[in-house]
Each structure stands twice: as C-alpha cells, then as structure tokens.
Amino acid sequence: MGDWAGVVIGLVLSVVLSPGLFFQLPGKGRPVDFFNFQTSGISIFVHSLLFFAFMVIFLIAINVQISRG
C-alpha cells in the first residue's frame, strides 16, 4: 500500500514517452523526429510498447520501490 514506485515511474514515463512531445518514433519523413508535436497511429503503438517495456524493466526486473517512512 505504501509503494509509490509504479505511480512515479508511470507518470515520468508517460510524460517522456508522449509521441511528439520530445521525440517521435517513427517520424513522418525520418526514423526519429524531435519536438514536432504531431503523432500517428504507428508512433502511438511504438511508444506504448516502449512504455510497457520500461515499466516491466523498472518494476519487475530491477524491483524499484519507493516507500514512505
């Protein structure tokens, strides 16, 4: 009940991996676009896979825990 790692890591990853905010995989004309504030269906799918992979790595493989107290 006191483990905040999932919430904090999920929040940070959702901001960082928002398609088009910092980068977009794949871009419109290039493999990677930076700061274009646009998105496509395939980039949403790729960023969702990256989000899931990083969540699994941080929460299950590394077992990051943030506890109160």
N, CA, C and O atoms as CSV, one atom per row, in Angstrom:
chain,resi,resn,atom,element,x,y,z
A,1,MET,N,N,0.813,-1.183,0.000
A,1,MET,CA,C,0.000,0.000,0.000
A,1,MET,C,C,0.864,1.257,0.000
A,1,MET,O,O,0.433,2.298,-0.495
A,2,GLY,N,N,2.060,1.177,0.541
A,2,GLY,CA,C,2.912,2.347,0.630
A,2,GLY,C,C,3.952,2.443,-0.473
A,2,GLY,O,O,4.834,3.299,-0.399
A,3,ASP,N,N,3.881,1.599,-1.490
A,3,ASP,CA,C,4.859,1.608,-2.564
A,3,ASP,C,C,4.396,2.547,-3.675
A,3,ASP,O,O,3.389,2.284,-4.333
A,4,TRP,N,N,5.126,3.633,-3.884
A,4,TRP,CA,C,4.773,4.648,-4.866
A,4,TRP,C,C,5.585,4.524,-6.156
A,4,TRP,O,O,5.476,5.393,-7.021
A,5,ALA,N,N,6.378,3.496,-6.310
A,5,ALA,CA,C,7.249,3.374,-7.478
A,5,ALA,C,C,6.446,3.284,-8.777
A,5,ALA,O,O,6.812,3.917,-9.768
A,6,GLY,N,N,5.374,2.519,-8.789
A,6,GLY,CA,C,4.581,2.381,-10.001
A,6,GLY,C,C,3.954,3.685,-10.442
A,6,GLY,O,O,3.898,3.985,-11.635
A,7,VAL,N,N,3.487,4.455,-9.487
A,7,VAL,CA,C,2.853,5.739,-9.805
A,7,VAL,C,C,3.882,6.732,-10.332
A,7,VAL,O,O,3.659,7.372,-11.360
A,8,VAL,N,N,4.999,6.861,-9.640
A,8,VAL,CA,C,6.019,7.840,-10.027
A,8,VAL,C,C,6.655,7.467,-11.361
A,8,VAL,O,O,6.799,8.321,-12.235
A,9,ILE,N,N,7.035,6.215,-11.526
A,9,ILE,CA,C,7.665,5.777,-12.766
A,9,ILE,C,C,6.677,5.869,-13.922
A,9,ILE,O,O,7.056,6.282,-15.018
A,10,GLY,N,N,5.430,5.497,-13.706
A,10,GLY,CA,C,4.422,5.607,-14.752
A,10,GLY,C,C,4.184,7.044,-15.175
A,10,GLY,O,O,4.037,7.320,-16.365
A,11,LEU,N,N,4.143,7.961,-14.222
A,11,LEU,CA,C,3.957,9.376,-14.535
A,11,LEU,C,C,5.121,9.927,-15.347
A,11,LEU,O,O,4.912,10.604,-16.353
A,12,VAL,N,N,6.335,9.643,-14.919
A,12,VAL,CA,C,7.514,10.147,-15.626
A,12,VAL,C,C,7.599,9.548,-17.032
A,12,VAL,O,O,7.868,10.265,-17.996
A,13,LEU,N,N,7.375,8.263,-17.148
A,13,LEU,CA,C,7.439,7.626,-18.467
A,13,LEU,C,C,6.338,8.116,-19.396
A,13,LEU,O,O,6.571,8.263,-20.596
A,14,SER,N,N,5.148,8.372,-18.872
A,14,SER,CA,C,4.068,8.841,-19.742
A,14,SER,C,C,4.356,10.235,-20.279
A,14,SER,O,O,3.986,10.551,-21.409
A,15,VAL,N,N,5.013,11.072,-19.479
A,15,VAL,CA,C,5.387,12.401,-19.972
A,15,VAL,C,C,6.526,12.307,-20.972
A,15,VAL,O,O,6.469,12.921,-22.038
A,16,VAL,N,N,7.553,11.550,-20.643
A,16,VAL,CA,C,8.729,11.449,-21.513
A,16,VAL,C,C,8.397,10.726,-22.821
A,16,VAL,O,O,8.904,11.102,-23.878
A,17,LEU,N,N,7.562,9.706,-22.760
A,17,LEU,CA,C,7.271,8.897,-23.950
A,17,LEU,C,C,6.005,9.323,-24.680
A,17,LEU,O,O,5.485,8.552,-25.487
A,18,SER,N,N,5.494,10.515,-24.426
A,18,SER,CA,C,4.351,11.004,-25.197
A,18,SER,C,C,4.811,11.248,-26.632
A,18,SER,O,O,5.749,12.015,-26.849
A,19,PRO,N,N,4.170,10.611,-27.618
A,19,PRO,CA,C,4.629,10.773,-29.005
A,19,PRO,C,C,4.553,12.225,-29.458
A,19,PRO,O,O,3.510,12.870,-29.349
A,20,GLY,N,N,5.661,12.722,-29.961
A,20,GLY,CA,C,5.718,14.070,-30.488
A,20,GLY,C,C,6.126,15.123,-29.483
A,20,GLY,O,O,6.464,16.238,-29.881
A,21,LEU,N,N,6.110,14.817,-28.195
A,21,LEU,CA,C,6.476,15.822,-27.199
A,21,LEU,C,C,7.986,16.076,-27.223
A,21,LEU,O,O,8.413,17.203,-27.475
A,22,PHE,N,N,8.785,15.065,-26.969
A,22,PHE,CA,C,10.235,15.190,-27.060
A,22,PHE,C,C,10.764,14.553,-28.338
A,22,PHE,O,O,11.608,15.128,-29.024
A,23,PHE,N,N,10.262,13.365,-28.651
A,23,PHE,CA,C,10.673,12.676,-29.869
A,23,PHE,C,C,9.525,11.804,-30.346
A,23,PHE,O,O,8.583,11.528,-29.603
A,24,GLN,N,N,9.619,11.375,-31.601
A,24,GLN,CA,C,8.592,10.509,-32.171
A,24,GLN,C,C,9.270,9.414,-32.972
A,24,GLN,O,O,10.068,9.693,-33.866
A,25,LEU,N,N,8.955,8.181,-32.654
A,25,LEU,CA,C,9.444,7.002,-33.371
A,25,LEU,C,C,8.266,6.324,-34.031
A,25,LEU,O,O,7.324,6.034,-33.292
A,26,PRO,N,N,8.186,6.042,-35.261
A,26,PRO,CA,C,8.920,6.649,-36.367
A,26,PRO,C,C,8.358,8.030,-36.683
A,26,PRO,O,O,7.190,8.313,-36.419
A,27,GLY,N,N,9.197,8.875,-37.246
A,27,GLY,CA,C,8.779,10.223,-37.615
A,27,GLY,C,C,8.046,10.215,-38.954
A,27,GLY,O,O,7.838,9.160,-39.552
A,28,LYS,N,N,7.663,11.383,-39.410
A,28,LYS,CA,C,6.946,11.471,-40.684
A,28,LYS,C,C,7.853,11.155,-41.858
A,28,LYS,O,O,7.520,10.302,-42.680
A,29,GLY,N,N,8.996,11.827,-41.953
A,29,GLY,CA,C,9.902,11.605,-43.073
A,29,GLY,C,C,11.195,10.940,-42.680
A,29,GLY,O,O,11.966,10.515,-43.540
A,30,ARG,N,N,11.442,10.845,-41.383
A,30,ARG,CA,C,12.686,10.287,-40.870
A,30,ARG,C,C,12.378,9.231,-39.817
A,30,ARG,O,O,11.251,9.151,-39.329
A,31,PRO,N,N,13.365,8.428,-39.466
A,31,PRO,CA,C,13.106,7.430,-38.423
A,31,PRO,C,C,12.775,8.046,-37.064
A,31,PRO,O,O,11.980,7.485,-36.310
A,32,VAL,N,N,13.381,9.203,-36.742
A,32,VAL,CA,C,13.124,9.881,-35.470
A,32,VAL,C,C,12.925,11.362,-35.742
A,32,VAL,O,O,13.751,11.988,-36.408
A,33,ASP,N,N,11.836,11.929,-35.232
A,33,ASP,CA,C,11.591,13.365,-35.279
A,33,ASP,C,C,11.632,13.900,-33.848
A,33,ASP,O,O,11.204,13.222,-32.914
A,34,PHE,N,N,12.143,15.108,-33.684
A,34,PHE,CA,C,12.243,15.725,-32.369
A,34,PHE,C,C,11.363,16.964,-32.294
A,34,PHE,O,O,11.386,17.800,-33.197
A,35,PHE,N,N,10.588,17.086,-31.221
A,35,PHE,CA,C,9.775,18.264,-30.900
A,35,PHE,C,C,8.866,18.685,-32.047
A,35,PHE,O,O,8.817,19.869,-32.381
A,36,ASN,N,N,8.140,17.744,-32.664
A,36,ASN,CA,C,7.267,18.115,-33.776
A,36,ASN,C,C,5.805,18.255,-33.365
A,36,ASN,O,O,5.011,18.774,-34.150
A,37,PHE,N,N,5.414,17.815,-32.169
A,37,PHE,CA,C,4.056,17.936,-31.614
A,37,PHE,C,C,2.988,17.342,-32.535
A,37,PHE,O,O,1.850,17.811,-32.543
A,38,GLN,N,N,3.342,16.327,-33.299
A,38,GLN,CA,C,2.393,15.597,-34.138
A,38,GLN,C,C,2.545,14.117,-33.813
A,38,GLN,O,O,3.535,13.700,-33.212
A,39,THR,N,N,1.554,13.331,-34.216
A,39,THR,CA,C,1.625,11.905,-33.917
A,39,THR,C,C,0.915,11.117,-35.011
A,39,THR,O,O,0.196,11.683,-35.835
A,40,SER,N,N,1.123,9.832,-35.006
A,40,SER,CA,C,0.447,8.927,-35.932
A,40,SER,C,C,0.117,7.642,-35.177
A,40,SER,O,O,0.570,7.435,-34.052
A,41,GLY,N,N,-0.662,6.801,-35.802
A,41,GLY,CA,C,-1.059,5.556,-35.153
A,41,GLY,C,C,0.111,4.640,-34.864
A,41,GLY,O,O,0.183,4.045,-33.789
A,42,ILE,N,N,1.026,4.519,-35.809
A,42,ILE,CA,C,2.175,3.635,-35.607
A,42,ILE,C,C,3.102,4.179,-34.514
A,42,ILE,O,O,3.692,3.398,-33.768
A,43,SER,N,N,3.237,5.503,-34.410
A,43,SER,CA,C,4.086,6.058,-33.350
A,43,SER,C,C,3.439,5.862,-31.982
A,43,SER,O,O,4.148,5.636,-31.001
A,44,ILE,N,N,2.120,5.944,-31.893
A,44,ILE,CA,C,1.434,5.655,-30.631
A,44,ILE,C,C,1.681,4.210,-30.219
A,44,ILE,O,O,1.923,3.929,-29.045
A,45,PHE,N,N,1.622,3.295,-31.177
A,45,PHE,CA,C,1.867,1.875,-30.902
A,45,PHE,C,C,3.305,1.649,-30.436
A,45,PHE,O,O,3.533,0.926,-29.467
A,46,VAL,N,N,4.275,2.259,-31.115
A,46,VAL,CA,C,5.688,2.085,-30.751
A,46,VAL,C,C,5.961,2.660,-29.365
A,46,VAL,O,O,6.658,2.037,-28.564
A,47,HIS,N,N,5.419,3.843,-29.076
A,47,HIS,CA,C,5.633,4.450,-27.767
A,47,HIS,C,C,4.922,3.666,-26.664
A,47,HIS,O,O,5.401,3.635,-25.531
A,48,SER,N,N,3.792,3.033,-26.974
A,48,SER,CA,C,3.114,2.179,-25.988
A,48,SER,C,C,3.953,0.949,-25.669
A,48,SER,O,O,4.044,0.543,-24.510
A,49,LEU,N,N,4.567,0.355,-26.688
A,49,LEU,CA,C,5.460,-0.785,-26.453
A,49,LEU,C,C,6.672,-0.373,-25.624
A,49,LEU,O,O,7.093,-1.112,-24.735
A,50,LEU,N,N,7.237,0.800,-25.907
A,50,LEU,CA,C,8.365,1.290,-25.120
A,50,LEU,C,C,7.961,1.537,-23.666
A,50,LEU,O,O,8.704,1.196,-22.746
A,51,PHE,N,N,6.778,2.135,-23.460
A,51,PHE,CA,C,6.278,2.384,-22.113
A,51,PHE,C,C,6.137,1.073,-21.340
A,51,PHE,O,O,6.582,0.972,-20.196
A,52,PHE,N,N,5.517,0.070,-21.967
A,52,PHE,CA,C,5.339,-1.229,-21.318
A,52,PHE,C,C,6.686,-1.873,-20.996
A,52,PHE,O,O,6.873,-2.419,-19.909
A,53,ALA,N,N,7.625,-1.808,-21.942
A,53,ALA,CA,C,8.939,-2.421,-21.722
A,53,ALA,C,C,9.680,-1.760,-20.567
A,53,ALA,O,O,10.266,-2.447,-19.730
A,54,PHE,N,N,9.657,-0.427,-20.517
A,54,PHE,CA,C,10.341,0.268,-19.426
A,54,PHE,C,C,9.657,0.028,-18.081
A,54,PHE,O,O,10.336,-0.094,-17.062
A,55,MET,N,N,8.344,-0.042,-18.063
A,55,MET,CA,C,7.636,-0.345,-16.810
A,55,MET,C,C,8.011,-1.733,-16.302
A,55,MET,O,O,8.253,-1.915,-15.109
A,56,VAL,N,N,8.061,-2.707,-17.199
A,56,VAL,CA,C,8.442,-4.068,-16.811
A,56,VAL,C,C,9.873,-4.084,-16.285
A,56,VAL,O,O,10.158,-4.719,-15.270
A,57,ILE,N,N,10.771,-3.388,-16.974
A,57,ILE,CA,C,12.168,-3.372,-16.547
A,57,ILE,C,C,12.310,-2.744,-15.162
A,57,ILE,O,O,12.980,-3.302,-14.293
A,58,PHE,N,N,11.676,-1.577,-14.953
A,58,PHE,CA,C,11.844,-0.885,-13.677
A,58,PHE,C,C,11.116,-1.574,-12.526
A,58,PHE,O,O,11.657,-1.656,-11.424
A,59,LEU,N,N,9.906,-2.069,-12.759
A,59,LEU,CA,C,9.111,-2.588,-11.643
A,59,LEU,C,C,9.319,-4.068,-11.372
A,59,LEU,O,O,9.240,-4.500,-10.222
A,60,ILE,N,N,9.584,-4.856,-12.411
A,60,ILE,CA,C,9.713,-6.302,-12.205
A,60,ILE,C,C,11.171,-6.750,-12.217
A,60,ILE,O,O,11.613,-7.443,-11.301
A,61,ALA,N,N,11.922,-6.358,-13.247
A,61,ALA,CA,C,13.295,-6.844,-13.362
A,61,ALA,C,C,14.216,-6.204,-12.322
A,61,ALA,O,O,14.993,-6.905,-11.674
A,62,ILE,N,N,14.138,-4.886,-12.157
A,62,ILE,CA,C,15.011,-4.193,-11.216
A,62,ILE,C,C,14.386,-4.124,-9.821
A,62,ILE,O,O,15.103,-4.005,-8.828
A,63,ASN,N,N,13.052,-4.198,-9.740
A,63,ASN,CA,C,12.298,-4.164,-8.488
A,63,ASN,C,C,12.513,-2.850,-7.747
A,63,ASN,O,O,12.892,-2.847,-6.575
A,64,VAL,N,N,12.272,-1.735,-8.433
A,64,VAL,CA,C,12.375,-0.414,-7.820
A,64,VAL,C,C,11.207,-0.228,-6.857
A,64,VAL,O,O,10.063,-0.545,-7.185
A,65,GLN,N,N,11.506,0.287,-5.669
A,65,GLN,CA,C,10.472,0.537,-4.670
A,65,GLN,C,C,10.678,1.916,-4.047
A,65,GLN,O,O,11.798,2.289,-3.699
A,66,ILE,N,N,9.591,2.662,-3.912
A,66,ILE,CA,C,9.613,3.956,-3.256
A,66,ILE,C,C,8.582,3.877,-2.126
A,66,ILE,O,O,7.379,3.818,-2.382
A,67,SER,N,N,9.049,3.877,-0.900
A,67,SER,CA,C,8.155,3.718,0.246
A,67,SER,C,C,8.180,4.963,1.116
A,67,SER,O,O,9.182,5.674,1.193
A,68,ARG,N,N,7.063,5.203,1.761
A,68,ARG,CA,C,7.000,6.296,2.733
A,68,ARG,C,C,7.575,5.828,4.058
A,68,ARG,O,O,7.433,4.671,4.453
A,69,GLY,N,N,8.216,6.751,4.721
A,69,GLY,CA,C,8.611,6.481,6.079
A,69,GLY,C,C,9.975,5.982,6.233
A,69,GLY,O,O,10.413,5.720,7.353
